[in-house]
Amino acid sequence: MGNDNSRRDFIKKSAILTIAGAGMRLSGNNLFAADGDAFSLPALPYPHEALEPYIDSQTMQIHHGKHHKAYVDNLNKAVKEAKLENIKLEDLMKDVSKYPVAVRNNGGGHYNHSLFWKLMSPAGGGEPAGKVLQTINASFGSFSAMQEKFNAAASSRFGSGWAWLVLKDGKLIIGSTANQDNPLMDVSELKGKPVLALDVWEHAYYLKYQNKRADYVNAFWSVVNWGEVSKLM
Ligand code: MN3
């Protein structure tokens, strides 16, 4: 009995440490090193099927469990090889032009996806309120004007990349980046604090939407977690 209890305790504590580690890692603290790796795959904040019918379960499983995991694994390999283990993720992004291209691709991949999962929720969608809505109105005129501009950025990004809503000098701006680049990177034309992100790589939508990226972008608005956007602002 005693053994069972301490084992359960151990498992519980390990799980808590893993979750805390994943959170800390995104905020750049390298003290929590699960499995001896600097960065770890954060757990999804909801079950894989939770965003159905907008984002399908199989896409979430592959996207989180395979694609994002590969970015984490390859980032750990890249920072180890380049002896960059003690640098925070945000700081890697800020000076990314100084580092091997694997840090840019996989560091961006890890940062962007960690943000993306939290920006969606089964309880999401609708329109934001309060400060988020005020800032959107002040920056774009209206919520629908912001949506149109964001949809255009997401649809017109050629090939793989991301669409962004970014806070800069108290105002919101919209743009897109190629591949796994993001607005924190010194190499990015679009700069600022990301508050909303949409993955427009084909792996994010192809199983359900095939070539119809615009339908996927439309569906995204039904799961946007405005509470998280508000926190980021
Ligand atoms: Mn992706």
py3Dmol code that shows the C-alpha trace and the ligand (Angstrom):
import py3Dmol

protein = """\
ATOM      1  CA  MET A   1       0.000   0.000   0.000  1.00  0.00           C
ATOM      2  CA  GLY A   2       2.680   2.429   1.095  1.00  0.00           C
ATOM      3  CA  ASN A   3       4.680   1.681  -2.016  1.00  0.00           C
ATOM      4  CA  ASP A   4       1.655   2.179  -4.231  1.00  0.00           C
ATOM      5  CA  ASN A   5       0.976   5.526  -2.635  1.00  0.00           C
ATOM      6  CA  SER A   6       4.505   6.820  -2.982  1.00  0.00           C
ATOM      7  CA  ARG A   7       4.589   5.622  -6.583  1.00  0.00           C
ATOM      8  CA  ARG A   8       1.353   7.461  -7.292  1.00  0.00           C
ATOM      9  CA  ASP A   9       2.779  10.510  -5.554  1.00  0.00           C
ATOM     10  CA  PHE A  10       5.894  10.286  -7.638  1.00  0.00           C
ATOM     11  CA  ILE A  11       3.909  10.027 -10.870  1.00  0.00           C
ATOM     12  CA  LYS A  12       1.731  12.948  -9.836  1.00  0.00           C
ATOM     13  CA  LYS A  13       4.743  15.089  -8.951  1.00  0.00           C
ATOM     14  CA  SER A  14       6.502  14.149 -12.178  1.00  0.00           C
ATOM     15  CA  ALA A  15       3.443  15.140 -14.175  1.00  0.00           C
ATOM     16  CA  ILE A  16       3.229  18.482 -12.387  1.00  0.00           C
ATOM     17  CA  LEU A  17       6.932  19.101 -12.934  1.00  0.00           C
ATOM     18  CA  THR A  18       6.589  18.217 -16.611  1.00  0.00           C
ATOM     19  CA  ILE A  19       3.713  20.644 -17.056  1.00  0.00           C
ATOM     20  CA  ALA A  20       5.504  23.344 -15.066  1.00  0.00           C
ATOM     21  CA  GLY A  21       8.629  22.647 -17.105  1.00  0.00           C
ATOM     22  CA  ALA A  22       6.824  23.062 -20.384  1.00  0.00           C
ATOM     23  CA  GLY A  23       5.362  26.375 -19.239  1.00  0.00           C
ATOM     24  CA  MET A  24       8.649  27.630 -17.878  1.00  0.00           C
ATOM     25  CA  ARG A  25      10.423  26.643 -21.050  1.00  0.00           C
ATOM     26  CA  LEU A  26       8.172  28.821 -23.156  1.00  0.00           C
ATOM     27  CA  SER A  27       8.936  31.707 -20.857  1.00  0.00           C
ATOM     28  CA  GLY A  28      12.547  30.805 -21.360  1.00  0.00           C
ATOM     29  CA  ASN A  29      13.645  29.244 -18.089  1.00  0.00           C
ATOM     30  CA  ASN A  30      16.043  26.397 -18.743  1.00  0.00           C
ATOM     31  CA  LEU A  31      16.150  25.159 -15.138  1.00  0.00           C
ATOM     32  CA  PHE A  32      13.491  22.503 -15.720  1.00  0.00           C
ATOM     33  CA  ALA A  33      15.222  19.972 -17.897  1.00  0.00           C
ATOM     34  CA  ALA A  34      12.886  17.053 -18.539  1.00  0.00           C
ATOM     35  CA  ASP A  35      14.806  14.014 -19.847  1.00  0.00           C
ATOM     36  CA  GLY A  36      17.964  16.090 -19.872  1.00  0.00           C
ATOM     37  CA  ASP A  37      16.561  18.137 -22.746  1.00  0.00           C
ATOM     38  CA  ALA A  38      16.328  21.896 -22.560  1.00  0.00           C
ATOM     39  CA  PHE A  39      13.010  22.182 -24.354  1.00  0.00           C
ATOM     40  CA  SER A  40       9.979  19.917 -24.114  1.00  0.00           C
ATOM     41  CA  LEU A  41       6.695  19.451 -25.924  1.00  0.00           C
ATOM     42  CA  PRO A  42       3.943  21.244 -23.968  1.00  0.00           C
ATOM     43  CA  ALA A  43       0.746  19.242 -23.421  1.00  0.00           C
ATOM     44  CA  LEU A  44      -2.260  20.361 -25.451  1.00  0.00           C
ATOM     45  CA  PRO A  45      -4.626  22.377 -23.214  1.00  0.00           C
ATOM     46  CA  TYR A  46      -7.610  20.290 -24.526  1.00  0.00           C
ATOM     47  CA  PRO A  47      -8.193  16.826 -26.043  1.00  0.00           C
ATOM     48  CA  HIS A  48      -7.261  16.280 -29.712  1.00  0.00           C
ATOM     49  CA  GLU A  49     -10.913  16.147 -30.775  1.00  0.00           C
ATOM     50  CA  ALA A  50     -11.953  19.229 -28.795  1.00  0.00           C
ATOM     51  CA  LEU A  51     -11.773  21.629 -31.737  1.00  0.00           C
ATOM     52  CA  GLU A  52     -13.997  19.505 -34.008  1.00  0.00           C
ATOM     53  CA  PRO A  53     -15.589  20.182 -36.435  1.00  0.00           C
ATOM     54  CA  TYR A  54     -13.339  23.174 -37.164  1.00  0.00           C
ATOM     55  CA  ILE A  55      -9.991  21.436 -36.663  1.00  0.00           C
ATOM     56  CA  ASP A  56     -10.149  17.656 -36.896  1.00  0.00           C
ATOM     57  CA  SER A  57      -8.761  15.254 -34.340  1.00  0.00           C
ATOM     58  CA  GLN A  58      -6.342  13.467 -36.671  1.00  0.00           C
ATOM     59  CA  THR A  59      -4.787  16.748 -37.767  1.00  0.00           C
ATOM     60  CA  MET A  60      -4.318  17.747 -34.121  1.00  0.00           C
ATOM     61  CA  GLN A  61      -2.709  14.403 -33.281  1.00  0.00           C
ATOM     62  CA  ILE A  62      -0.202  14.576 -36.118  1.00  0.00           C
ATOM     63  CA  HIS A  63       0.355  18.316 -35.860  1.00  0.00           C
ATOM     64  CA  HIS A  64       1.063  18.310 -32.125  1.00  0.00           C
ATOM     65  CA  GLY A  65       2.468  14.809 -31.613  1.00  0.00           C
ATOM     66  CA  LYS A  66       4.624  14.579 -34.742  1.00  0.00           C
ATOM     67  CA  HIS A  67       5.301  18.028 -36.238  1.00  0.00           C
ATOM     68  CA  HIS A  68       5.654  20.040 -33.045  1.00  0.00           C
ATOM     69  CA  LYS A  69       7.538  17.202 -31.353  1.00  0.00           C
ATOM     70  CA  ALA A  70      10.010  17.125 -34.253  1.00  0.00           C
ATOM     71  CA  TYR A  71      10.649  20.873 -33.854  1.00  0.00           C
ATOM     72  CA  VAL A  72      11.344  20.355 -30.145  1.00  0.00           C
ATOM     73  CA  ASP A  73      13.668  17.381 -30.750  1.00  0.00           C
ATOM     74  CA  ASN A  74      15.542  19.126 -33.550  1.00  0.00           C
ATOM     75  CA  LEU A  75      15.806  22.350 -31.539  1.00  0.00           C
ATOM     76  CA  ASN A  76      17.367  20.438 -28.655  1.00  0.00           C
ATOM     77  CA  LYS A  77      19.824  18.864 -31.079  1.00  0.00           C
ATOM     78  CA  ALA A  78      20.637  22.213 -32.676  1.00  0.00           C
ATOM     79  CA  VAL A  79      21.228  24.102 -29.415  1.00  0.00           C
ATOM     80  CA  LYS A  80      23.367  21.250 -28.117  1.00  0.00           C
ATOM     81  CA  GLU A  81      25.527  21.196 -31.240  1.00  0.00           C
ATOM     82  CA  ALA A  82      25.928  24.969 -31.229  1.00  0.00           C
ATOM     83  CA  LYS A  83      26.392  25.074 -27.416  1.00  0.00           C
ATOM     84  CA  LEU A  84      23.435  27.417 -26.930  1.00  0.00           C
ATOM     85  CA  GLU A  85      21.710  25.393 -24.190  1.00  0.00           C
ATOM     86  CA  ASN A  86      21.584  28.223 -21.677  1.00  0.00           C
ATOM     87  CA  ILE A  87      19.875  30.769 -23.882  1.00  0.00           C
ATOM     88  CA  LYS A  88      16.159  31.432 -23.426  1.00  0.00           C
ATOM     89  CA  LEU A  89      13.858  30.720 -26.360  1.00  0.00           C
ATOM     90  CA  GLU A  90      12.855  34.393 -26.735  1.00  0.00           C
ATOM     91  CA  ASP A  91      16.523  35.410 -26.712  1.00  0.00           C
ATOM     92  CA  LEU A  92      17.332  32.802 -29.352  1.00  0.00           C
ATOM     93  CA  MET A  93      14.577  34.346 -31.494  1.00  0.00           C
ATOM     94  CA  LYS A  94      15.796  37.912 -30.932  1.00  0.00           C
ATOM     95  CA  ASP A  95      19.309  37.174 -32.222  1.00  0.00           C
ATOM     96  CA  VAL A  96      18.403  34.304 -34.529  1.00  0.00           C
ATOM     97  CA  SER A  97      20.517  35.605 -37.432  1.00  0.00           C
ATOM     98  CA  LYS A  98      23.641  34.794 -35.368  1.00  0.00           C
ATOM     99  CA  TYR A  99      22.770  31.117 -34.994  1.00  0.00           C
ATOM    100  CA  PRO A 100      22.601  28.069 -37.262  1.00  0.00           C
ATOM    101  CA  VAL A 101      19.529  27.946 -39.517  1.00  0.00           C
ATOM    102  CA  ALA A 102      18.287  24.879 -37.587  1.00  0.00           C
ATOM    103  CA  VAL A 103      17.764  27.154 -34.566  1.00  0.00           C
ATOM    104  CA  ARG A 104      15.705  29.550 -36.690  1.00  0.00           C
ATOM    105  CA  ASN A 105      13.539  26.784 -38.176  1.00  0.00           C
ATOM    106  CA  ASN A 106      13.057  24.624 -35.085  1.00  0.00           C
ATOM    107  CA  GLY A 107      13.159  27.392 -32.465  1.00  0.00           C
ATOM    108  CA  GLY A 108      10.519  29.224 -34.477  1.00  0.00           C
ATOM    109  CA  GLY A 109       8.574  25.990 -34.861  1.00  0.00           C
ATOM    110  CA  HIS A 110       8.605  25.391 -31.110  1.00  0.00           C
ATOM    111  CA  TYR A 111       7.714  28.966 -30.170  1.00  0.00           C
ATOM    112  CA  ASN A 112       4.975  29.353 -32.793  1.00  0.00           C
ATOM    113  CA  HIS A 113       3.192  26.070 -32.069  1.00  0.00           C
ATOM    114  CA  SER A 114       3.394  26.493 -28.274  1.00  0.00           C
ATOM    115  CA  LEU A 115       1.598  29.801 -28.754  1.00  0.00           C
ATOM    116  CA  PHE A 116      -0.844  28.480 -31.369  1.00  0.00           C
ATOM    117  CA  TRP A 117      -2.295  25.666 -29.193  1.00  0.00           C
ATOM    118  CA  LYS A 118      -3.137  28.126 -26.426  1.00  0.00           C
ATOM    119  CA  LEU A 119      -4.728  30.571 -28.857  1.00  0.00           C
ATOM    120  CA  MET A 120      -7.447  28.038 -29.665  1.00  0.00           C
ATOM    121  CA  SER A 121     -10.136  26.660 -27.386  1.00  0.00           C
ATOM    122  CA  PRO A 122     -13.320  24.592 -27.701  1.00  0.00           C
ATOM    123  CA  ALA A 123     -14.955  27.475 -25.803  1.00  0.00           C
ATOM    124  CA  GLY A 124     -13.465  30.003 -28.237  1.00  0.00           C
ATOM    125  CA  GLY A 125     -14.826  31.968 -31.153  1.00  0.00           C
ATOM    126  CA  GLY A 126     -17.179  34.915 -31.213  1.00  0.00           C
ATOM    127  CA  GLU A 127     -15.949  38.432 -30.749  1.00  0.00           C
ATOM    128  CA  PRO A 128     -13.540  39.784 -28.151  1.00  0.00           C
ATOM    129  CA  ALA A 129     -14.598  42.376 -25.598  1.00  0.00           C
ATOM    130  CA  GLY A 130     -12.971  45.032 -23.448  1.00  0.00           C
ATOM    131  CA  LYS A 131      -9.438  46.135 -24.124  1.00  0.00           C
ATOM    132  CA  VAL A 132      -8.874  43.661 -26.981  1.00  0.00           C
ATOM    133  CA  LEU A 133     -11.909  44.958 -28.894  1.00  0.00           C
ATOM    134  CA  GLN A 134     -10.998  48.580 -28.141  1.00  0.00           C
ATOM    135  CA  THR A 135      -7.475  48.088 -29.453  1.00  0.00           C
ATOM    136  CA  ILE A 136      -8.780  46.278 -32.549  1.00  0.00           C
ATOM    137  CA  ASN A 137     -11.249  49.095 -33.225  1.00  0.00           C
ATOM    138  CA  ALA A 138      -8.581  51.746 -32.707  1.00  0.00           C
ATOM    139  CA  SER A 139      -6.164  49.927 -35.013  1.00  0.00           C
ATOM    140  CA  PHE A 140      -8.435  48.726 -37.837  1.00  0.00           C
ATOM    141  CA  GLY A 141     -11.741  50.577 -37.484  1.00  0.00           C
ATOM    142  CA  SER A 142     -13.781  47.482 -36.658  1.00  0.00           C
ATOM    143  CA  PHE A 143     -13.570  43.807 -35.745  1.00  0.00           C
ATOM    144  CA  SER A 144     -14.679  42.741 -39.239  1.00  0.00           C
ATOM    145  CA  ALA A 145     -12.071  44.993 -40.873  1.00  0.00           C
ATOM    146  CA  MET A 146      -9.397  43.300 -38.740  1.00  0.00           C
ATOM    147  CA  GLN A 147     -10.724  39.849 -39.713  1.00  0.00           C
ATOM    148  CA  GLU A 148     -10.675  40.721 -43.410  1.00  0.00           C
ATOM    149  CA  LYS A 149      -7.106  41.923 -43.183  1.00  0.00           C
ATOM    150  CA  PHE A 150      -6.022  38.844 -41.214  1.00  0.00           C
ATOM    151  CA  ASN A 151      -7.772  36.518 -43.702  1.00  0.00           C
ATOM    152  CA  ALA A 152      -5.977  38.257 -46.558  1.00  0.00           C
ATOM    153  CA  ALA A 153      -2.594  37.858 -44.819  1.00  0.00           C
ATOM    154  CA  ALA A 154      -3.289  34.162 -44.160  1.00  0.00           C
ATOM    155  CA  SER A 155      -4.542  33.483 -47.693  1.00  0.00           C
ATOM    156  CA  SER A 156      -1.874  35.399 -49.570  1.00  0.00           C
ATOM    157  CA  ARG A 157       1.138  33.920 -47.752  1.00  0.00           C
ATOM    158  CA  PHE A 158       2.707  31.881 -50.556  1.00  0.00           C
ATOM    159  CA  GLY A 159       3.721  28.390 -49.511  1.00  0.00           C
ATOM    160  CA  SER A 160       4.252  27.671 -45.823  1.00  0.00           C
ATOM    161  CA  GLY A 161       4.084  30.212 -43.050  1.00  0.00           C
ATOM    162  CA  TRP A 162       2.054  32.019 -40.412  1.00  0.00           C
ATOM    163  CA  ALA A 163      -0.408  34.906 -40.199  1.00  0.00           C
ATOM    164  CA  TRP A 164      -0.058  37.217 -37.199  1.00  0.00           C
ATOM    165  CA  LEU A 165      -1.782  39.853 -35.166  1.00  0.00           C
ATOM    166  CA  VAL A 166       1.040  41.747 -33.513  1.00  0.00           C
ATOM    167  CA  LEU A 167       1.130  44.459 -30.850  1.00  0.00           C
ATOM    168  CA  LYS A 168       3.542  47.250 -31.675  1.00  0.00           C
ATOM    169  CA  ASP A 169       3.764  50.656 -29.989  1.00  0.00           C
ATOM    170  CA  GLY A 170       0.302  50.187 -28.446  1.00  0.00           C
ATOM    171  CA  LYS A 171      -1.336  49.395 -31.796  1.00  0.00           C
ATOM    172  CA  LEU A 172      -2.161  46.135 -33.511  1.00  0.00           C
ATOM    173  CA  ILE A 173      -0.763  45.276 -36.915  1.00  0.00           C
ATOM    174  CA  ILE A 174      -1.291  42.305 -39.216  1.00  0.00           C
ATOM    175  CA  GLY A 175       1.187  40.470 -41.391  1.00  0.00           C
ATOM    176  CA  SER A 176       2.610  37.093 -42.245  1.00  0.00           C
ATOM    177  CA  THR A 177       5.956  35.322 -42.079  1.00  0.00           C
ATOM    178  CA  ALA A 178       7.434  32.504 -44.145  1.00  0.00           C
ATOM    179  CA  ASN A 179       8.231  29.030 -42.839  1.00  0.00           C
ATOM    180  CA  GLN A 180       8.638  29.114 -39.025  1.00  0.00           C
ATOM    181  CA  ASP A 181       9.774  32.730 -38.781  1.00  0.00           C
ATOM    182  CA  ASN A 182       7.956  34.931 -36.260  1.00  0.00           C
ATOM    183  CA  PRO A 183       7.733  38.606 -35.273  1.00  0.00           C
ATOM    184  CA  LEU A 184      10.265  38.142 -32.430  1.00  0.00           C
ATOM    185  CA  MET A 185      13.034  37.317 -34.895  1.00  0.00           C
ATOM    186  CA  ASP A 186      15.633  39.875 -35.960  1.00  0.00           C
ATOM    187  CA  VAL A 187      15.323  38.479 -39.502  1.00  0.00           C
ATOM    188  CA  SER A 188      11.570  39.184 -39.651  1.00  0.00           C
ATOM    189  CA  GLU A 189      10.199  42.225 -41.477  1.00  0.00           C
ATOM    190  CA  LEU A 190       7.076  42.029 -39.300  1.00  0.00           C
ATOM    191  CA  LYS A 191       8.111  42.846 -35.727  1.00  0.00           C
ATOM    192  CA  GLY A 192       6.321  43.161 -32.403  1.00  0.00           C
ATOM    193  CA  LYS A 193       4.622  41.065 -29.740  1.00  0.00           C
ATOM    194  CA  PRO A 194       2.529  38.253 -31.233  1.00  0.00           C
ATOM    195  CA  VAL A 195      -1.002  38.144 -29.745  1.00  0.00           C
ATOM    196  CA  LEU A 196      -2.713  35.945 -32.362  1.00  0.00           C
ATOM    197  CA  ALA A 197      -1.157  33.398 -34.702  1.00  0.00           C
ATOM    198  CA  LEU A 198      -2.450  31.106 -37.413  1.00  0.00           C
ATOM    199  CA  ASP A 199      -0.427  28.267 -38.899  1.00  0.00           C
ATOM    200  CA  VAL A 200      -1.030  28.177 -42.666  1.00  0.00           C
ATOM    201  CA  TRP A 201       1.318  25.299 -43.452  1.00  0.00           C
ATOM    202  CA  GLU A 202      -0.548  22.599 -45.388  1.00  0.00           C
ATOM    203  CA  HIS A 203       0.066  20.178 -42.493  1.00  0.00           C
ATOM    204  CA  ALA A 204      -2.252  22.371 -40.405  1.00  0.00           C
ATOM    205  CA  TYR A 205      -5.310  21.843 -42.604  1.00  0.00           C
ATOM    206  CA  TYR A 206      -4.780  19.518 -45.562  1.00  0.00           C
ATOM    207  CA  LEU A 207      -6.428  16.358 -44.154  1.00  0.00           C
ATOM    208  CA  LYS A 208      -9.743  18.152 -43.669  1.00  0.00           C
ATOM    209  CA  TYR A 209      -9.633  21.098 -46.059  1.00  0.00           C
ATOM    210  CA  GLN A 210      -7.248  19.893 -48.813  1.00  0.00           C
ATOM    211  CA  ASN A 211      -6.473  22.897 -51.053  1.00  0.00           C
ATOM    212  CA  LYS A 212      -9.164  25.116 -49.501  1.00  0.00           C
ATOM    213  CA  ARG A 213      -7.013  27.207 -47.187  1.00  0.00           C
ATOM    214  CA  ALA A 214      -9.650  29.965 -47.042  1.00  0.00           C
ATOM    215  CA  ASP A 215     -12.172  27.551 -45.486  1.00  0.00           C
ATOM    216  CA  TYR A 216      -9.639  26.622 -42.801  1.00  0.00           C
ATOM    217  CA  VAL A 217      -8.899  30.274 -42.102  1.00  0.00           C
ATOM    218  CA  ASN A 218     -12.645  30.937 -41.755  1.00  0.00           C
ATOM    219  CA  ALA A 219     -13.061  27.976 -39.401  1.00  0.00           C
ATOM    220  CA  PHE A 220     -10.220  29.273 -37.214  1.00  0.00           C
ATOM    221  CA  TRP A 221     -12.382  32.223 -36.080  1.00  0.00           C
ATOM    222  CA  SER A 222     -14.776  29.727 -34.432  1.00  0.00           C
ATOM    223  CA  VAL A 223     -12.061  28.509 -32.050  1.00  0.00           C
ATOM    224  CA  VAL A 224     -10.003  31.643 -31.328  1.00  0.00           C
ATOM    225  CA  ASN A 225      -9.321  31.922 -27.606  1.00  0.00           C
ATOM    226  CA  TRP A 226      -9.853  35.667 -27.042  1.00  0.00           C
ATOM    227  CA  GLY A 227      -9.144  35.242 -23.339  1.00  0.00           C
ATOM    228  CA  GLU A 228      -5.600  34.179 -24.216  1.00  0.00           C
ATOM    229  CA  VAL A 229      -5.242  37.062 -26.670  1.00  0.00           C
ATOM    230  CA  SER A 230      -6.288  39.396 -23.857  1.00  0.00           C
ATOM    231  CA  LYS A 231      -3.659  37.881 -21.534  1.00  0.00           C
ATOM    232  CA  LEU A 232      -0.942  38.362 -24.145  1.00  0.00           C
ATOM    233  CA  MET A 233      -1.905  42.019 -24.590  1.00  0.00           C
TER     234      MET A 233
END
"""
ligand_1 = """\
1
MN3
Mn 2.463 23.594 -37.912
"""
view = py3Dmol.view(width=600, height=400)
view.addModel(protein, "pdb")
view.setStyle({"model": 0}, {"cartoon": {"style": "trace"}})
view.addModel(ligand_1, "xyz")
view.setStyle({"model": 1}, {"stick": {}})
view.zoomTo()
view.show()
